[in-house]
Amino acid sequence: MPSEETEVVVVGAGQAGVAASEHLGAHGVPHVVLERHRIAERWRSERWDSLVANGPAWHDRFPGLEFTDVDPDGFASKEQVAEYFAAYAEKIGAPVRCGVEVTDVRRHTGRPGFRVETSQGSIDARFVVVATGAFQRPVFPPIVPDGAVRAQIHSSDYRNPEQLPEGSVLVVGAGSSGVQIADELRRSGRRVFLSVGPHDRPPREYRGRDFCWWLGVLGLWDAQTPPKGAEHVTIAVSGARGGHTVDFRALAADGIELLGMTASFEDGVLSFAPDLATNIALGDEKYLGLLRAADEYVERNGLDLPEEPDAHVLGPDPECVTDPRQALDLAEAGVTSIVWATGFATDYSWLDVDAFDEKGRPQQRRGISSEPGVYFLGLPWLSRRGSSFIWGVWHDARYVADHIETRRGYLAYGTTDRPGSASAAPTT
């Protein structure tokens, strides 16, 4: 059976794939977007029920469409975000094919381009854009053996407190997912333990402006490399309940016991690293540093924004920080569930091309990989700090689409498809 042909295959119809389609379409580049489920499926079915976007609606969107059902300063629910991308794909006429899984991609031999094998046949393409993002395979540390507690799940499988068996819960991970899930579980009446690692915790709002605005005017979204030692540091921020600054002292005051990083398990007892106070202090330092930078910006530019001196005042560390628990007997503490909010890894087992380093990480610069014709989108720090965020991936996709269009021009030189050639000129 002969294969289909197109210029570009985009793999994935989340925010990265939809953005790629918009910019490729603007150049008139023939392409298809292949999605194994539905558009923005991870927002729909791989997040907990109460999840909302961590950025306000005026910020977490593409330039070409506003949220019609969310206040600009509000936080869209996961369903609203998914429907937003579906509406955006329809608006731009994105050639999305849902229910099509890409099973293998490899370079042709003796001719340009790639063979893309899918669950619905093969496609020959000159270029491939990998828009599957960074949240592909849940990271599930093999610390606690199966059967040690009644339930162990990854945050991508958590939906609501009623899903878990009765009893106390240990949440491992202090990024946005971990702190929001721990807070929800505590508000449901559960006893909750939260294992806290290194993190960044910006203010939700300061001097009347959201932290997304501050990162923008301070140029921090455009930082091209993470600070040394912070390549994998997670951000603790929340849009839940109208949005609020994540404050580990407040979580402790509400009854959540903070623990250091989860280290090992033996005979029913979990041990924790003696790093809790350090992790809290480093998070505080980043928080206060952003406040100081914001104050300097206000003064330097003569802005009339209300002062917030109280935001700089941190309360005393709770006892669980000053005298942290080093070990937890799960049965004695009544822990029946562990939620691993430990992030995700990429999965490129289907991508058989020379675009990876010895550790399996994409070798790329601004999305252009070491394998000519293969591109990546949606990865953290792809080109800047904002690359894995909704607005950031849109700008990265424009750069990738521009590069593809430039490459097409070179490849067409000397052929009947060369722009401006007599054979390529339209007839009347």
N, C-alpha and C positions, 0 to 999 in steps of 0.2 A: 504494500500500500504506500503510494507516494506521500512524502511528508509535506506539510504546509510550509509556506515561506513567508517571512516578514522581516522587516529591518531590525526591530528591537523586541526582545521578550523581557518584560518586567515581571519579576517573580515576587508576588505579594501585593495585596490590595489594602494594606493599612495606610497610615498617613504618608509613609515614604513612597509607596507605590502610586497612590493617587497624585501626590505632588509630582512624581516623575512623569506621569501621564499628561498632566497639565502642560508641562514645559516641552515635552516631546511633541504634543499636539500643536502647540504654538509655533513650532518649527516646521510643522507639516510632516513629521517623521512617522512613517507607518510603524505601528507597534500594537502589541497585545499585552494586557495585564492579566496574569494567571493567579488565581486565588483558590486554595484548596477548600476553603469554607465560604464564609460570607465576607463582604467588605467590613473591615475593622472588627474581625471576629474576636480578637483577644479582648477588646473592650466589652464585647457582649457576654462572652461565656467563660473567660479566664480571670475574672476579677470578682471581688466580693460584692454582695448586693448593694451595700450603702456607699460604694466608692463614688467619689466625684473627682473632677479634674483638680489638680493641685495648683493650677494657675487660673486667674479670672478669665471670663469669657472674652473680654476685649483683647486679651493677650494670646490665649491658647487657641488660635484659629489661623486659617490661611487668609491672605489679603483679599481674596476675591469673594468672600462670603462671610457675613456675620451670623452669629447665633440669633435666631428669631424668637426663641422661647426661653432665653436666659438673660437676666439682667447683665449688662456689660461688666459690672463689678461682682457678679455672682459666679458660682462654680457649677459647671455643667455636670449632670449625672453621667454615669458610664453609658446609659442608653442614649442620652442626648448627644454624646460625643460620637457614638457609632452611627447614629442617624445623620449627624452633621456630615460625616465623610461619605456616607451613601448619597446624600443630597448633593454634595460637592462633585462626586464622580458623575452623577446624572447631569449636573449643570455644565460640566466641561465636555460631556460626551465621551468619557473615558471608556475605551474598549475593554472592559473588565469581563473576564469569564470566571464565574464562580463554580466551585465544585471540581476544579481541575488541579490536580497535584503534580508538581514537577518532581520526577523521580531520578533524573540524571541529566547532567549538562557536561559536554566534552567538546573540545575543539575538533573541527574537521581536519582530516589529513589531506594535504595536497590542494586545498582550496580554503578561502577565508571563511570565517564565521564558525558557528557552533551548531551542534545537534542537541536539541532540547527534547528529552523524552518526558512525556506526561501520561497521566492516567487516561487520556483521551487521544493518544497518538503522538506523533513526533512533529516538531517544528524546527525548521532551519532558520537561523537568525544570524545577522551580521554582528549584533551586539546583545549582551545580556546585562540587565540591571538587577542586582540582588537587593531587593527592598524588603527583606524579611525582618529587618531590625535586629535588636539585641536581646529580645525577650523570647527566645525560642525553646530552650530546654531548662526547666527548673533545676537549680542547684540544690541538692539534697544531701548535706554532709553525712557521711556514714559514721556517725558518732554513737547514736543510741540504737541498739539492735531491735529488730522487729519483735514485738511481743512484750517489750519492756514497759510500755504503757498501752492503753487501749487504742489510742489513735495518734498517728503521726502523719501530718499532711503538710504540703508546701502552701505558701500563701496564695498561689495561683489556684489552688483547689478549695480554699476557704471561702465560704459564702455568708454565714451568719452564726451567731452563738448557738442557736438551736441545733445546728449540724453536729456539734461536738457532744460527746457523752458528758453526763454530769460530773462535776469535779473541778479541781484547779487546772489552770492552763499555763504552760510555759511558752512564751513567744520568743523566738531567737531571731534577733536582727532589729536594729533601731533606725532603719530608714523610714521613709514615708509609710510603706506598707506595714512594717512592724509596729510602729507607734500607733497608727490608726486602728489596727486590729486589736492591739492590747487595750487601747482606750475603750473600744466598743465592747470588748469582753468584760472589762471591769464595770462598765455602765449597765451591763446585763445582770450584774450581781455575782460574777465569778471572782474567785481569788486568782490573781494574775501575777506571774513573774515575767520580767522582761530582761533578756540578755542584751546588753548594750555594748556595741563595738565603736570604733572611730566613726565620726559623723560630722556633717556640717549642718548647722541649724540656723538658717536665716530668719529674721523677723517676718512674720506674715505681712505686717503693715508697719510702717514707721513714718511719723510726721505726715500722716494722711495719704501715703502712697504705698501701693503693694510692693513687695520685694522684687517682683518681676520688673517693675518700672525702675527700681533702684539699680538692679543689675544692668538694665539697658542704658540708663544715662551715665552710669559709671564705667561703661564699656566692658563689664565683666562677662556678659554673654559672649563677647567676641574673643575672649582669651583663647589662644590657640593650643595651649598645653596646660594640663592640670599642674597645680603646685607639686613640687617634688615630695614624694611620699604620700600623695593624696590621689593617686591615679584611680583607686577603686573605692574612695570614701563616698559613702552614700549621703544623700540629702534628706534631712528630716523636716518635712514641711507638710502642712495639711490644709485642705479646703473644706474639710468636714465641718458641719454645723455652722456654715457661714464663713469659715476660715478662721484660723487662730495660729499663733506662734506655738510651735512645739516646745514645751518646757518640761524637762525631765523632773525638776523639783515639784512641779504641779502634778505630774503623773504619780510621783511618790506620795504626795499629800492626799491624793485620791485613793490611795491604797494599793498601788502597783509597786511591788518590790523589785528594785533594780538590781541587776547582777552584772558581773563582768562578762567578757566573751566566753562562750561555751567551749570548754577545752577537751574534756574526756569523760568517759562513762565506765564505771566498774561496780559490779554487784549492787545495781539499783541506785547508785549514787552518781550524780553529775558533778563534775568539778569545773570551776570557773577561773579564768585568768585574773590576777590581781591588778587589773587595769581599769576598773570602773571609774575611779576618781580622775585618772588621767584622761580618759575618754570624755567625761563630762566637762573637764576643764578646757580641753582643746576645742570642744564644741562651743563653749562659752566664749573662748577667745575669738573664734570666727564670727560669732554673733556680734560681739562688741566691736570687732574690727569693721564690720559692715556699717554699724551705727556711726562710728567715727568718720568713716569715709563719706557717709551721707551728710553728716553735719558739715564737713569741709566743703562738700559740693554746694550745699545750700548757702553757706557764707560766701564762697567764691563767686557764685552766680547771683547773689542778692535775691534769693527766692523768699517769698512770703509764705512759709510753711510753718505750722504750729510746732513749737518745741515739745519734746517729750523726755524730760530729764529722768523720769521714773523708769523709762525703758532701759537705762544704763545700770539700774540697781538690781543686782541679783541677790536673792535670798540665801540664807545659810544652806549648806548641803544637808540633805536628810541623813538620818542615821544609817540607812542602807548604803549610802555612799561613803560616809566617814568610817564605818565599821562594816564593810561588805561581807556578805556570806560567801565563803569559798567553796562550799559544797552543799548539795541539795539532795536529800533522800527523797526520791520521787513518791514512793508509797507513803512515807511519813507525812509529806506535804500534801497528799491527796491529789497529786498531779496525774490526771488521766489522759491529757492531750498535750501534744507539742505541735506548735505551728512554726514551721521553718520559713521565716521571711528573709531568706538568704540569697535572693537574687536569681539571676538567670545566666545561662551560657549560650553561645551560638552553636548551631548545628549545620555544618556545611557538608555532611556526608554525601549529599546528592550532587555536589559541585566538584567535578573531576577536572580541575584546571590548575595551572601553576600560579596561584594567587595567594599562597599562604606561607608563613614562616615555619620554622621547625616546631613551634608550639601550636600550630594550626590556626594562628591568628591571621586575619586578612592583611596582606601587604598592600597598602594603599596610601595615596596622598590626595586629600580632598575628594575621596570616593573613586579616584582613578587607580585601578589595581595594577599590580606587576604583570598581570596577564592582559595583553592588549585586547580591548573589546569587552572586558568584564569590569563592571562598576559596582560599588557598594553604596547603600544609603541607609540612614537611620541608626548608625552606630554611635555610641558615646564618643565625643571628641573627634568625630570624623574630620571636621575642619575647625571646630570651635566648641566652646562650652555648650552652646545651645543646639548642637547638631542632633541630639536625640529627642529634642522637644518639638512640639508641633510646628511652631513658626520657624525653628531652625532648620528642620528637614526640608521645608519648602525652598529655602534659599540654597541649600546644598543641592537639591534636585535641579534647580535652574543651572547651576554650574556644571553638573554632570550632563544635562541635556545640551548645553552650549558646546561642551567638549565633544559629544557625539556628533553634533551637527558639523563641527569643524572637521572631524575625522571623516565624515561622509564626503565632504568637499574634496579632501585629498584623495580618498579612495576612488572617487568618480573621475578624477583627472585622466584624460586620454580615452575615456569611454563615451559612448553615446549618451550616458546619463550626466556627463559633465555639465554643470551649470553654465549656461551661456553658449553651449555648442549648438551648431546648426541643427543637429539631429535631436537635441533635447528641447529645442525651442517649441513652444506650443503652436499648433497650426490653427488657422482661422477658416 
